[in-house]
Amino acid sequence: MFIERRKAGRSIKYYLIHSYREGGEVRKLRKYLGQNLAKGQLKEEQEKAKSRILGLLEELTTEVFLFRLTKGQIKKLNAWSSKIRIAHFDQRQWRRFTEEFVFNTNAIEGSTVQRQEVPRILRNPVAETAEERETKGVANAVNYIKKAREDLSIELLMKLHELCFKGSKGFAGQLRHVEVAVVDAQGRILHRGVPAAQLELALRDMISWYKENKRKFRPLVLAAILHDQFEYIHPFQDGNGRAGRLLLNFILLRNGYPPINISLDDRAEYYRTLQEYEKKQNVRPTVEFLVEQYEKTLRMVTTKKKNA
């Protein structure tokens, strides 16, 4: 905020100005303070106007963790939901979705299990390796969110992580007590998780925001924001990507939307959307990406032969 002075004849009029961005445009809120004000009067009127402007901002914008969205921006984001056709999977389609989701979400994180191996692993009552246990674990987590009636909570997030990694990771279902970072192939740090000492507070803040704001956003946008923020927090020592993609689908399913599979082939674009959120506080790339991924998911689930 800044004070603008305007000459009006022999007088000077004072205004308090606050600029904010809506889409690609800069907009301003302006409050008149008075004219020919002494220093003390100017300061007093400035504080009153500042309070009024902040009140208006609360009405015009919604806080989203480290940034704000205007009503216009929210409307544009929500409009992307109209590009998703609501489809309810039958039992056969759910099996296909689960197999594809399990393969892709694990492969994104480096699993060597091949796509054609997944059905056999899921049918086999015994898992012989850690990767096979994670294959079965992620499938169990998909089945869990498909039937879940509970709302979002820290306990739910821990449950999903435990289902995925029980028997393969000693910290399955436990929030981390160490610092973590995401690095690229050259060893460069792409992202540092929230400090361990602030972790539980960050998760509670995320869940509180969700409960306060979920009616402002269509399910697709809500899921995108929560997924990006979850990955920003990075609450587990390992397995945050898989837990985050399960959270994404939990929000969609809870709101009557179909689940989305993120393809291994699109991993680079997926990572770019996460970077857009972290570096630029821009959630739109994630929303657009999810629309594309849903179109691919629907084709993959519904076009295979019935005896597949």
C-alpha positions, -999 to 999 in steps of 0.1 A, spaced: 0 0 0 11 35 -7 -1 71 -3 -10 90 -34 -10 129 -33 -30 149 -57 -30 187 -61 -64 203 -62 -59 240 -66 -40 251 -35 -50 220 -16 -35 185 -15 -58 154 -15 -45 122 0 -55 86 -11 -43 52 2 -38 29 -28 -35 -9 -28 -27 -28 -61 -35 -64 -67 -34 -87 -97 -64 -104 -112 -55 -126 -141 -31 -106 -163 -45 -72 -151 -34 -50 -122 -64 -36 -103 -64 -10 -76 -83 -3 -44 -83 34 -35 -95 51 -3 -98 88 1 -80 100 33 -87 138 32 -71 170 21 -44 193 37 -38 168 64 -12 173 91 13 145 96 -6 130 126 -39 132 109 -26 116 78 -12 87 98 -45 82 117 -66 83 85 -41 59 68 -46 33 95 -84 36 92 -83 32 54 -58 3 56 -83 -16 78 -111 -9 53 -90 -20 24 -80 -52 41 -117 -59 48 -125 -54 11 -96 -78 1 -111 -105 23 -144 -101 4 -127 -99 -31 -100 -126 -27 -94 -160 -11 -61 -168 7 -45 -200 -7 -16 -207 16 12 -184 2 -9 -165 -23 -44 -151 -29 -69 -157 -57 -95 -132 -67 -131 -141 -74 -124 -137 -111 -94 -161 -109 -114 -187 -90 -142 -185 -116 -117 -191 -144 -101 -220 -126 -135 -235 -118 -145 -233 -154 -120 -260 -163 -141 -285 -144 -167 -283 -172 -141 -300 -195 -144 -332 -174 -173 -355 -182 -185 -372 -151 -182 -410 -155 -188 -437 -130 -167 -468 -135 -182 -503 -134 -163 -532 -117 -143 -541 -148 -133 -504 -154 -123 -500 -118 -100 -530 -122 -84 -515 -153 -80 -481 -136 -64 -497 -105 -39 -516 -126 -29 -486 -146 -28 -463 -117 -7 -487 -97 18 -492 -125 21 -455 -134 22 -440 -99 49 -465 -88 69 -462 -121 70 -424 -117 89 -430 -85 113 -455 -101 97 -489 -97 110 -515 -121 77 -535 -121 64 -537 -157 29 -529 -167 22 -565 -178 33 -578 -144 8 -558 -124 -23 -580 -128 -3 -611 -119 11 -594 -88 -23 -582 -77 -38 -617 -81 -10 -635 -63 -17 -637 -25 21 -635 -17 44 -606 -26 79 -617 -30 98 -584 -32 95 -549 -17 83 -536 -51 57 -562 -53 45 -553 -18 42 -517 -29 23 -527 -60 -2 -545 -38 -1 -518 -12 -10 -490 -37 -39 -512 -50 -52 -516 -14 -50 -478 -10 -70 -472 -42 -97 -496 -29 -97 -478 4 -103 -443 -11 -129 -458 -34 -150 -468 -3 -139 -442 22 -167 -422 40 -144 -401 63 -133 -366 56 -97 -354 50 -75 -356 81 -39 -362 91 -50 -397 102 -63 -404 67 -30 -393 51 -11 -416 74 -34 -445 67 -29 -441 29 9 -440 34 7 -471 56 -14 -490 31 11 -483 3 43 -491 22 36 -515 50 62 -543 46 85 -522 24 94 -491 44 100 -491 81 84 -457 85 52 -466 67 23 -445 81 46 -422 101 52 -385 96 89 -378 92 112 -365 119 140 -357 94 145 -330 68 139 -340 32 147 -326 -3 139 -335 -38 169 -336 -61 173 -341 -99 196 -364 -117 225 -339 -114 220 -337 -76 205 -302 -77 179 -295 -51 145 -289 -67 125 -287 -35 130 -288 3 101 -301 24 86 -280 52 110 -282 83 101 -313 104 94 -291 134 67 -273 114 53 -303 97 22 -311 118 12 -274 119 15 -272 81 -7 -302 76 -33 -289 101 -33 -256 83 -38 -274 49 -68 -293 63 -83 -263 80 -81 -243 47 -98 -272 29 -127 -273 54 -131 -235 52 -128 -231 15 -140 -263 -2 -173 -248 -13 -156 -220 -32 -138 -244 -56 -150 -271 -80 -136 -306 -71 -110 -306 -98 -95 -273 -86 -98 -282 -50 -80 -315 -57 -53 -297 -76 -46 -272 -49 -45 -298 -21 -22 -321 -41 2 -293 -49 2 -281 -13 7 -317 0 37 -321 -23 51 -287 -11 48 -299 25 63 -333 18 52 -349 51 68 -383 48 104 -394 46 96 -411 13 65 -419 -8 51 -384 -9 44 -386 -46 22 -417 -44 5 -405 -12 -2 -371 -29 -17 -387 -60 -40 -408 -38 -50 -376 -19 -58 -361 -53 -82 -389 -61 -96 -391 -26 -108 -355 -31 -122 -362 -65 -140 -393 -55 -154 -378 -23 -170 -351 -45 -185 -374 -71 -158 -370 -97 -139 -398 -115 -104 -407 -105 -74 -396 -125 -43 -416 -135 -11 -396 -141 8 -413 -169 45 -421 -166 49 -408 -201 39 -373 -189 61 -373 -158 82 -344 -170 51 -322 -175 37 -333 -142 69 -322 -124 68 -289 -142 33 -282 -128 46 -288 -93 75 -264 -99 50 -238 -112 31 -240 -79 62 -239 -57 81 -212 -75 53 -190 -89 23 -199 -67 4 -208 -99 -21 -237 -97 -35 -233 -132 -9 -256 -149 -19 -284 -125 -56 -279 -133 -49 -279 -171 -27 -309 -168 -53 -329 -148 -79 -323 -175 -55 -337 -201 -48 -367 -178 -84 -374 -172 -91 -375 -209 -63 -401 -212 -76 -420 -182 -111 -422 -196 -99 -435 -230 -77 -460 -213 -104 -474 -190 -133 -475 -214 -119 -485 -247 -102 -518 -239 -119 -551 -249 -143 -564 -223 -124 -596 -218 -92 -577 -212 
